Amino acid sequence: MEDKSWTRVEKLTAVGIVLAALAAMLTFFSPEIRELVGLENLYGSRPQSQYLLPTRLSNRTPNGSVDEVTSFPRNDLAAGPTIPAASIMFSRRIDIPTDAQPLGITASDFDGDGLLDLAVAIYSGSHVTIFRNTGSTGVPGFGVPKRLTVGVGPEGIASADLDADGRVDLVSANTGESTVSVLRNLSTPGSMAFQLTSRLNLPTPHRVAIADIDRDGMPDLVVTSNSAKTTAIFRHASPSGRLAFEAPIFLAAPDYLNFLALADLDGDGDVDLLVPLTDSHRLAVYYNVSAPGMIRMRGPDYLYSGALPDVAGTLPSGDGSAPVVVVGSRGVAGVSLYLRAPSGFVAGASIPTGNNPSALLSGDLDRDGRIDLVVANAGSATVTVLRNVTTGDELVLSPQQPALRTGAVPLGIILQDLDEDGFLDIITTNHEGAGLSIFMNLSG
């Protein structure tokens, strides 16, 4: 069966190359043209718009690697040009080189020293690279990377304490090998060590997430399989101190799929599943009706996006009701929002972003108690920050200008506090840029 998994990457790569070449040519033109494409005054402030989403609708209608320690003192970051985004401030972009074709990324304190480290899936190298955080409060830094062999073509990656021993383990989805690798963490403070404990078989796995699906107190694995047109759930089958998983439960889909997102969509305390189906222009929604020891999912229900949905996530609504579903689509410079209604979810606002949204996450960037939205745009090599400025029961999002410029083709994104200052920083993996882009949050 044909695997379409890399059609998207190839297309986005071509777009990124064309845009980069065009930008380079434009640098020789007038300052006005340079400013138009964002080459002048990159960190200047521009007028902002607000997008109001009527959430009350739900009540009315249905390349090389790092060879030396690199540190980034906070005062040095603050001294340079920053991107003012209302009360959200970011540093200039910090670039960390990786091996070619980085994809998935996760952050955890792997060695137990109190600082968040980074783990990156390197598709070209059949390994995961761990960047140990060697900094301190207010001064993030990363040392010589450590490579962990996992399997051919790792794409998705996730981290969690799988055996309840107090250390965060790793899971990678190896697309080229059709395996899911589970690595047990044996690290100690200052020293990284992992042991490959099992390889789970699954055709062309792409994205992996970890959550306690059946609420039995142990984390389970959720993995999308492109060529098999299914999502597999591996239930944790062992007690604390061991790592073993049952045979997967399959959730069949009508066409190819890559991405997934987990969220409690109906407020019952169980984690539900969102899976974009690009070929049929739909988002599949599976509702969790599991019980401890038994995983069951109802559905799918479908949201018809009208475009080619690639990524999805959720954002709290303004009135505290069911979360808003956010969908990014291929070939569209924006994200679409869907509101909970008696009959399911219905279309709400569409909000402009950069070209080809490739990943999205939500988090409180300015610590004002409201959850903001962050979107990585593969086609334009940018990150769009949508600040939540809601004051009543209407969700209001304000796109912050200018967008943050990343390396080429950002396909992965995380929001984490790398320097322990209490504010979430933004980190992207740049698939064609062979590196990470880090934007330190200076809002405090």
N, C-alpha and C positions, 0 to 999 in steps of 0.2 A: 504493500500500500504506500502510496506517495506521501512523503513527509514534507509539509510546506513550512516547516518551522523557521527556516532561514530566509524565506522569501522576503519577510518583513525587514530583517536586518540588512539584506542586500539593497532593498529599495531605499531605506533610510540612509545607508552609507552613501549611495549615489547622490541623494539629495544633499547630504552634508558636504560632499566633495564639491558639487556644483556651487553651493552657497559660499563655501570658503574661497573658491576661485573668483567668484563674482566680487566678494568683499575685498579681496586682494587687489583686483583691478580698480575698484572704486577708490582706493586709497590715493590714487594719482590724480583724482579729480578735485573739484573745488571743495572748500570746507563745508559748504552747504550740503553737498552730496554726502560727504563723510559723516556729517551729523545725522543726516536722514537715516543712514543704515547703522547708526550707533557707534561710529568709529571716533567721533569727537565727544569730549565731555562724557565719557562712559559712565562716570559715577555722579553725574549731575542729577538734580531733581527735576522732574517733569510733572505736569498736571496729572491728577489722578481722577478716575471715574469710579462711580460706585454702582454695583449691581445688586438690586433688591430682589430677593426670592420670596414670593408670598407663601410661606409655609402653612398658613392657615387654610390653604386650599384643601389640605387633608381633612379638614372638618366640614368642607362644603361639597366637594365632588370626588366621584371615584378617580612596550618597547624596551627595553632595558628595565632594570630594577633599581631600587634604592640601595646604595652601598654605604651610606653613613647616616648617622643620626641627624634628623632635621627637626628643629624646634621653632615654635612661633610664639614669642612672648606677646602677651596681650597688649602691653603698652606700645609695642612696635606696630601692631595691627591698627590700633586706634590712631596712631600718629599719621598713617597714610590716608589716601583718599578712601572714603567709605560711600556706600550707597544708602542715602537717606530714604527711608520708606515709612513716612509718618513716624511712629515711635519704634519701628523695626529698623535696626541698623545692621549692616553686614560689612565685613572687611573686604578688602580686595581678594580676588580669587587666589587660593593657595593650590598649587599643582604638585601632586605626588606621582611620579612615574610608576607604571606597573608593566608587567609583561603584556604582550599584545592581546587585544580583545577581552578586556575585563567586562563582566556582565553583572551577576548578582552580587549583592553586598549585604553584610550584616555587622552589627556592632554589639559587643558584650565584653565584660571584664573576664577574659578567658583565664588569666593567670592569678586572679584574686588579689591584685595589688591595689584595688580601688579605682582604677582608671579604665575607661572604655577602650578596647582594642578593636581593630577592623579586620574582617575576613572577607576576601574578594574571590569570586569564582573566575578563573582565567580559562576561557573557552579554548584558546589556542594551545595551552600548555598542559591540559589534563590535570590541573592541580588547583588548589586553593592557596592563596597567599595571605598570611596573617601579618599585619603590621601592629607590633606591640607599641602601646602608648607609653612613651618614656618621659612624658612631661609631668607637670604638677598643676595644682589649681591655678587657673588663669594662664597657664603656659603649656599648651598641647605640643607634643612632639612624637615622632615616630622613628623607630630604629630600623636596623637591618631586617628585611622581611624574612619570614620563614615559610617554606613551601611544603604543602601537604599533598601527596599524591592521592587522588580520589577516583579517577576514571576519565574516559575519553569525553571531551567536550562538556565540562561542567557549566551549567547555565544558572539554575536557581540555587540559592543557598539560604539556610535558616539556622538559628541557634536557640537552644533552650537546655535546661537541665533535665535530661531525659531519664536519668537513673536516680534522681533525688539524692545525689551525693554532695550537693553544694557547688558543683562545678558545671559550667555551661558547655554543653556538647555541640557538635556541628553535624548538619545534614546537607548533602549536595545532590542535585539532580543532574546526572551525567547523560546529556542528550545523545552524544555519539556512541555511547556504550550500552544504552538502555538499562542503566542501573541507577539505584539511589544508594549513595554511600552514607553510612552512619559512623561517625567518629567519636569515640569516647574521650573526654578530656581528662588527662592525667597531669595537667600543669601544676606548677607551684609558683609562688610570687617571684617574678623576674625570669621565669623559664617556661617556655611553651612546649607542651608534649601532648600528642594525640595518638590514639590507637584506632585503626580501622576495625570495627567489630562485626560489621555485616554489610552485605550488598543485597539490596532488595531489587528484584527484577521487575521492570516496567518498560514497555516500548517507548522510546523517545520521550523521557520525562523532561519537563521544561521548568516549571516553577514549583516550589515546595513551601509549605507553611506548616507551623507547629501550633497545635492548640488541643485542649482537653475537650474533644468533641462530645464524648458520652458522660462527662462530668464524674468520672470515677477517681479523679485525683491524679491521673497519670497522663502525660502529653501524647497525642496521636499525630500522625503525619498525613498531610493532604498534598497530593501531587497531581499536576495535570500531565496527561499523555497525549501528545499531538497526533501521531500516526494511528493510535488506537481510538481516537476520538472519545476519550473518557477522562474522568477524574477519579483517582484511586485514593481511598482512605485506609491507611494502615493503623489498626488499633494497637496500642501498647499492650503487650501480652504478658509482661513480667512484673514482679513486685519491685519495690525500691532496691537499688543496688545492682540491678541487672538491666540489660538492654536486649529486648526481643519484641518482635511485632507479628501480629497475626497475618494471615493471607488477606490481601486487600479486598475491600468492598468497592465495586465499580459503579460510577454514575455515568451512564452512557450519554453522549451528546450527538446531535445530528450532523455536526461538521467539525472541522479542525479547531483546536484551541491551544492556547499557550499560557495565558495569565490567569490569576485567581486572586480573590480577596475574601477575607473573613470578617464578619461583623454580626452583631445581634440586631437583626432587622425588625423583629416583631416584639421586642421587649420582654421575652420570656426567660432571659438569662442564658439561653443556649446560643452557640456560635453558628451562624448561617453562612452559606457559601455563595459567592458571586463569581461567575465564569463568563468572560466575553467570548462570543462566537462570531468571529469576523466574517466568514463566508455568508452567513445567513442574516447578517446585520442585527443580531440579537444579543441580549445579555441574559444568560440563564441564571435563575435564582433558585437555590435549593434551601428549603427550610429544615432545620434540625429538629427531629422528633425523637432523638435518641434517649435511652435510659442507661444508667450505669451498667457497663458490661455488654451493651448492645447498641451498635451504631445504626441509625436509620435516618434517611433524608427524604423529605417529601418534595415532589416537583419533578422536573423544573417548571417554574413559571417563567415567562419571557417578557423582557422589555424590548420593544422594537426601537432601535436608535435612529434608523434612517440613514446611518452612515456605516462605517466599518469599525465596530468597537474593539479596542485593543486592551485597554486598562480600565479598572474600576476601583472604587473605594467608597467610603462614606464620610459624612460630615454631620455633626449634631445640628438639628433644626433650631430655629430661633425660639420656638415656643416650648422646647423640651420634649416634643413628641418623638415619634419614630425618626431615625436618622435619614438624612438626605443621601441618596445614591448619586455618585459622581462618575461619569463615564467619559473617557477620552477616546477619540476615534481616529483612525488612520486617514490622512489626507485632509484633516480638519484642523484649523488653527483655533481650537477652543475646546471646552468641556461642556457637557450637558448634565443638568441636574434633574433628578426625578424625586417626586414627593410621595409620601405614603398616603394612600386613599383607601376607602372601604373595599374597593375591588383590587387593590394591589398598589403599584406605583404608577404615577402619571407624570408626563413631561412637565418640567418647570422651566427655569431660565437656562439660557446658553451664555457662557462667559468666555470672551476671547482670551487665548493664551498664545504661546508660540506655535510653530508648525509641528504637527504630528506628536501630540502628547504621548509619551512613552512610559511614564510612571507618575504616580501621584500619592501623596500622603497628607495627613492632617495632624496638626499639633498646635499648642499654644506658644507661638513664637515670642510674643511680647509680654507674656505672663499677666495678661489682663483678665484671665478667666474665660476667654472666648477662644474657640478652636479655629485656627487659620488653615488655609489650604495651600499646598505647595505642589506644583506641577513641573516635571521635567519634560522638555520638548526636544525630541531627537532631531527633527528636521531643521530647527533654527539654532540648535546648540545653546539653549537658554533654560533658565528656571524661572517660572512665573510664581510670584508670591501674592496670594489673595488674602489680604488681611480682613479678619472678621471684625466689623465695626457695628454689630447688631446692638441696638439699645432696647428694643421691644420684642414682640413675638414674630417680627419679620426678619428673616436672615438677610443681612446686608454684607456683601463682600466687596472689598476695595482693591483692585489690582494695583500693586506697587510698581512704580516706574523709576528708572528703567529696569528691565528684566536683568537677572544675573546671567552673565555669559559664562558658559562652561567650556570644556573641551569638546571635541567632535563627537557627535551622536551619543548623548547621554541616555543610557537605557536603564540604569538603576539609580535609586535614590533612597537615602535614609535621613531621618531627623534624629540627632543624638547630641547630648551635651558632652562634647569631647574634652572640654577644659574644666568641668566641674564648677562652672560659675552659675548654674541654675537656669541657663538659657539654651534652647535647642539650636544646634548648628546644622548646616545643610551639607551633605556629602553626596556627590554623584559619581558613578562609574561611566567613563567615556569610551564607548566600544571602539571607535576609530581613533580616539585620541591617545589610547594606550596610557591611561592614567586616571587619577582621581581629581576631582575639583572640590575643594573645601571652602565654604563660606562661614567664617566665624561670626556668631551672633553677638553684636556689640550693643544690643538694646539696653543693657543694664548700665 
